[in-house]
Amino acid sequence: MANLPSDETDRRTPVTDGYFGREVYLGRAETATFLRELADQIEAGTDLTVSSDDWEIPFSYREPIEVEVEYTSHHGKELEIELEFEASRGGGGLSVE
């Protein structure tokens, strides 16, 4: 599980439908830990869970994973790295027609 630190201490609510978004600001060490945990899950298979203390998102994805790198220097320099996972299509690769 890739866990983001949170100030909340309630039970985790699974997020499996609708829209959910959070921005979290982390220090270097916390960011590195989160990315290592995420990388371990990606390396292990096509199921991952991202969570904080109060929510969790279990997700099954398919390959390829989209990696987008964006750099801008218009209003101060900024580097953005985005990973995009698409949901698995479900079912095996076999069909009978």
C-alpha positions in Angstrom: 0.0 0.0 0.0 1.3 3.5 -0.9 0.3 5.5 2.2 0.2 9.3 2.3 0.6 10.9 5.7 -2.6 12.7 7.0 -3.7 14.7 10.0 -6.9 12.6 10.2 -7.2 9.6 12.5 -10.6 8.2 11.6 -11.2 4.9 9.8 -10.3 4.7 6.1 -13.2 5.2 3.7 -12.7 3.2 0.5 -13.1 5.3 -2.7 -14.4 3.2 -5.5 -16.8 5.4 -7.4 -17.4 9.0 -8.4 -14.7 11.7 -8.2 -12.1 12.1 -5.6 -9.1 14.5 -5.5 -6.5 15.5 -2.9 -3.3 17.5 -2.9 -0.8 16.6 -0.3 2.4 18.5 0.5 5.2 16.2 1.7 8.9 16.6 2.6 11.6 14.8 0.6 11.7 11.8 2.9 7.9 11.3 2.9 7.8 11.7 -0.9 10.5 9.2 -1.4 8.8 6.7 0.9 5.5 7.1 -1.0 7.1 6.7 -4.4 9.1 3.6 -3.2 5.8 2.0 -1.9 4.1 2.8 -5.2 7.0 1.5 -7.2 6.9 -1.8 -5.2 3.2 -2.2 -6.0 3.7 -1.5 -9.7 6.5 -4.0 -9.9 4.5 -6.7 -8.0 1.5 -6.6 -10.3 -1.5 -4.7 -11.7 -3.3 -4.0 -8.4 -2.4 -1.1 -6.2 -3.8 0.8 -3.3 -3.2 4.5 -2.5 -4.3 5.7 0.9 -4.0 8.1 3.8 -5.3 7.7 7.3 -8.9 8.5 6.4 -9.3 7.2 2.8 -8.0 4.5 0.4 -8.3 3.8 -3.3 -7.9 0.2 -4.4 -7.3 0.1 -8.1 -6.7 -2.6 -10.7 -5.0 -1.2 -13.8 -3.8 -2.4 -17.2 -0.6 -1.6 -19.1 0.8 0.6 -20.5 1.0 3.2 -17.8 1.1 6.8 -19.1 4.0 8.9 -17.8 3.8 12.6 -18.6 6.6 15.0 -17.9 5.9 18.7 -18.1 8.3 21.6 -17.5 7.4 25.3 -17.5 9.4 28.5 -16.7 6.7 31.1 -17.5 5.8 32.1 -13.9 8.6 30.5 -12.0 10.1 27.1 -12.8 7.9 24.1 -12.3 8.4 20.4 -13.1 5.3 18.1 -13.1 5.5 14.4 -13.3 2.1 12.6 -13.7 1.4 8.9 -13.8 -1.9 7.8 -15.3 -3.3 4.3 -14.8 -6.3 3.0 -16.8 -8.7 0.5 -15.2 -8.3 -3.1 -16.2 -10.9 -4.3 -18.6 -11.7 -7.3 -16.5 -12.1 -10.8 -17.6 -9.4 -13.0 -19.1 -8.2 -13.0 -22.6 -10.4 -15.8 -23.7 -13.8 -15.7 -25.3 -16.2 -18.1 -27.1 -18.4 -16.7 -29.9 
